[in-house]
């Protein structure tokens, strides 16, 4: 099958699918970290004290969208994650090209934050963005959490910051927005594809993104993150129809069954909003937070690095982690871990102590940013273990644009 001209090569095989998360396959050029920087305006120190744990509270689902393969940037709103179906016994090794930052890839030279605002506008036109201290991807908070905690997994990074009203808009930056599998790099992509099914209206989806509101202490954060799967579709009464739609698209039995939904159009295209086209899907609600799944594959003898994995789940309050263990691609064991289970309490306490340090860093960043002139682009840079705030040269970066910043007036 030919490859879409919009998605990275190798991302479409039997049907479209989001490439797997990236692991180190090559040494990227990190010169972007220092590009277009002006004066340093603040330096930050991480706390070395043992702090009281800080929990993430007031978790509220806001909106979601799925990227759709199309000639121009197109999202399905609210879209849906793929639905967990069954754990396969054997899958081939991963190959091809995968996304590093899907939003930046599809938005090209425009702000990767555009689909976040477009999806929320579509689901709730009167949504109050001004209530937040930060609007960010989970990836940015994971980087800051590693730095604040002094994690051995800490790497150099850069986050661009634009200020709208009193809110910091964080833009994720990476050396490259796609990456290519080189040699053997596991089975995560192929397992995810085989173990999950598409839902109606998202047959051409390449990845699902969700926005939630969370509180980190007194700081309010609008958080975007990717979701790999869910335990059920958006509306439990529609689960059977969603699976049948997926099966019929794959040539699997059951396509002869009909329902009242068959007479309805699953989606409608609406005009382009700030650089993206929106296709509305039904039902017009996000999947329950309690149904979200993160998938991991591991060799049978390899343990999960909970110091790295648990914070990922905790920041986004992802309900479940499914760990599929294999012997050279033969999967015999599936462990289902619940975020709030008793067995996770040690990891939860350790993560909450890290979140306490993250909260201090975020407050320091917020205080430093507020001292700068309105409209000045800023960049947060972590290099060689040191974190600093810089002015960004005028006209550089991928700022969100006036139509977005006006929402904060």
N, C-alpha and C positions, 0 to 999 in steps of 0.2 A: 504494500500500500504506500502511496506517495505521502510525503511529509508536508504538513501545512506550512505555508510560507511565513506564517506569523509565529508559530511555536517553534522552539528549538528542534533541530533535527533529532529524530529518534523518539519523540514524545508521543507519536501516534503509531500504534501498532494495530491491534484488532479494533480498537476504538479509542477516542481521545482520553487522555489521562494526565494528571499532574505529575511531573517528574519528581523523583524522591528528593529528600533533603540531601544537602551536599556534605561530603566528607572530603578530607584533604586528598586530592588527586594530583595536584601540581602546586607549585609555589606562585601565587598570583603576584602581580605588580602592585605593591602597596604605596606607590608614590602619590596616589590620589589623597592620602591622608593629610598631606601638607600642601596640597594644591590650592592656590588662590586665597591663602590666608594672609591676614593683615596683622595688626598688633595683638599681642596677648593681653587680655583684660582681666583675667582671674586665674588663680591656681587653687586646686582643691586637694584636701588631705583626707585620706580614709581613716576612720576611727579604728583604733587598736584596742579599744575597751570591750569588755563583755557587756553587751546591751540586753535589756529586757526584750523578749520577742515581740515583734509587731505582726499582727495578723492582717490579712487582706479581708476587708469587710464590704458590706453593701454591694454585692455583686449583682448587676442588673444587665441582662441581655438588651442590646439596643437595636442592632440591625445586622444584616449579613449579605454577602453576594458571592457569586461564583463567576470566575472568568470564563468566557465563552470564546471558542475559536471563531474568528471573524476577520474580515479585511481591515477593520478599524477597531480600536479598543471598545470592547463590549462586555458588559456584565449582566448576569441574571440576578434579579433582586426579588425576594430574599435569597433565591437559589437554595442549594442544599448540599451538605456533605454527602459523600457516598455512604451507603448503608451497609453495615456489617452483615455478611451473609453466612459464610462458613470458612473455617481455616483449611486451605488446600494442603495436600500431602506432599506435593513436590512442585517447585517452580524453577525456571531457569535463572541464571545469574543476571544481575542488572547490566544494562548496556545503554549506549546512546548518550544523549545530552539531557541535562536536567536544569531546572530553575534554581538559582541562588536567591534572587529577589524577583518574584513574579510580577509584583506591582510596578517596579521600576522597569522591568523588561517590556511590559505592554504599554506603559505610558511614555516610553522613550524619553524625549526631552522635556516632557511636562512633569508636574509634581506627582510623585507616587501616592500622595495623600488624596488626590482627586476622587478616586472611586470610593474612599471612605466617606467623604462628604456627600457624594452623589447618592450613595445607597441609603444613608440616613435621611437625606432630604426626601427621597422617594417614599420611604416608609413612614416618616414623621416630619412633614414640612415645617412644623413649628418647634422643632427640637431646639433646646437651649444649649448651645455649645459654650456659652460664656461661663458656665458653672465649673469648668475644668481648669486645673492648674497645668495639666499636660495632656497632649494628644499624641500618641506614639504607637509604634509597633512593639509587640512583645520582645522581638529580637533586640531592640535598643535597651530595654530594661534588663534583659539577660546579660548583655555586655556590661552594663553599669553594675549589676549585682556581682558579677565575677570580679570586677575591679574593686568594688567596695569591700568584698569579702576576702580579697587577696587570694583568689582561687588559682591553683596551678594551671587551670585551663584558660586563664586570662591571656588575651592577645591584644595587639594594637588595634584601635578602631577610631572611627570618626562618625559623629552624628551632627548633621546640620540643624540649626535652630532658627526658626522664624517666630517672631512674637506678634500675636494678634490680640489686641486688648491687653489683658493680664494673663493670657494663656500661652504657654510654650508649645509650639508645634515642632515635634522631632521628625526629621527625615532620615531614614536609614540610608547609609552609603556602603557599597561593597566594591571590591576591586573589579568584579565582573558580575553580570546579572544571570549568566548561565555558566555551566561547567560540564565537562565531558568525562564520562567514566573511562578510566585508563587502567587496563588490566582487570583483575578480579576485585570487586568492591562490594560484595555481599548480595543480598537478595531482597532488600527492603522494598524497592519499587515494585518488583514483580509479585511479591507476596501481597502487598497492598492492593494491587490491581486484581489479583485473583480472589482475594478474600472479601471484596466489597462490590456493591452494585450501584449503578447510577439511579437517580430518581427522575420522575417525569419532569420535563422542561430543562433538565440539566444533562441531556445525553451528550452534548458537545462541550461539557465543562472540563476545564483543565486544572482547577484548583478552587478551594472554598475558603473564604475569609470571613471572620466574625468580629464584631465590635461589641465590647461590654464596658460598662462603667464600674470602676472599683475604687475603693478608698484604701490608701496606704497611710495609716494614721490619719492625720487631718488633710492630707493631700488627695485631691480628686483627679482621677486619671481615666481618660477614654482610651481603651486599649484595643488594638487590632492584632489578630493572630490567625494563623492557618489552622484548619481542622481537617484531619485525614479521614475520619469516619464518624458515624454515630450509630447508636444501637437501634434506632427506629427513625422513620421519616418524620417530616414536620408535623403531620397529623396522624396519630395512631390509626385512625379509621381508614386512612389511605395507604397503609403499609403494603397491603396485598396488591393494590393497583400499581404502586410504585415498583414493586418487584416484578410484576407481570410486564410492565412497560420495559423494564431493563431486560427481562428474559426475551421478550419479543424482538428487541433490538439485537440480541445475541443469537437469535435462532434457536432458543430454548423453549421447550413445551410450555403451554399455558396461554398463548396469545389468543386463543379462541374465546377465553373468558371475557365478558364485557361488564361494564358498570356504567352508572349514570355519569361518571366523569368523562367517559369517552366522547360525549357530545359537546364537551366544552373545549375551547382553545386553551392549551396549557400555559400560553404566554402571549404577551402583546408587546410590540416594540413601541417605545415612546421616543420623543426627540432627544438628540444628543444633549447631555448636560455637562458643561465644562470639560469637554474633551472625551467623554465616554458616552456610548449608547447604552440605554437600559432596556432590558427585556424583563418585564414583570412575570413572576411565576406565582402560582397558587399552591397552597394557601398562603395568604399574605402575613406570615409570621415566621419567626426563626425557630429552629429546632430547640427543644428544651436543653438547658445547660446540663441537666442531669444525664443526658444521652451522649455527651461528647466522648470520643475515643482518640487516644494517641496510640499509634502502632509502632512497635519496635521488634526487629528480628535480631536474634543472637545465636551464635554457635552454642551448642548444648553446654559446653564447659566454660563459656564466657559469662561473667556476671554483669549485671546492670551497674553503671556508675551512677548511683543515686545522688551523689553530690552535684552532678550535672543534670540528671534527668528530672529529679523531683522539683527543683525550682521552675523548670519549664512548665510542668503541669500546674504548679501552685500559682504562678503568676496569672495564668489564664483560667484557673479553677476548672481545668479539664477533669471530668468525672472519673474516667477510666484509663488505665494503661493496659494494653494487651501485649504481652511478651510472647512472641512465637519463637520457639527454640528448634534448631535444626542440626542435622548431621549432613554436611555437604549438600544442602538444598532439600533434604528430606525432613519435613516438619512433622514431628510426632507429639510435641508438647505445646499447649497454649495456656499461659498463665494470665488470669484476669485480675488486675490489682485495682482496688478502689482508692481514690485519692484520700478519702477520710477514714480509711480502715485503721484498726488498732495496730496492724503490722507496720503502718507508715508513720506512726507518731514520732518516732525518733528522727526520721528524715524531716517531718513537718517542723519540729522544734528547731532543728538546725537551720532549716530554710528561713524560718521566721526570725531567727537571730540575724541572718544575712539581710533580710528585708528591713530590719531595724537600721542597719548601716546604709542600705539603699535609700531609705527615707531621708536620712541626714544628708546624703549626697544630693538628692533631688531638691531638698530645701535650699542647700547652698547654691545649686545651679539657678534655682528660681530667684533667689536674692540677687545673685550676680547679674542675671539677665535684666532684671528690672532697673538696674543702674545705667543701662545703655540707652542711647537715643532710639526713639521710635523709628521703625523701618530699617534699622541696621541689621544686616544678615550676620549671624554668628555661627561658629562651629565649635563643637566640643571634641577635643582630641585626646586620646589616650595613647601615649607612646612611651615605651621603655618603663612602664609602670607608673608614669606620671600623667595626671589628668589636668587639662587646662582649657580655658575658654578663649577663643580668638574672634576678632572681627573678620568677616569675610569680605573680600573685595566686591565692590558694588557691581551688580549685574551678573554675578556668578551664582551657582547653585540652582536648585529647582524649587523656587519659592511657590507658595500655594496660589498666588494671584489675588487680585482685588475682590473678585466675586466671593471668595472664601473669607478673606480677612474682614470684609464688610459685615459678616455674621457676628463679629465680636465687638462691633461699635455700640 
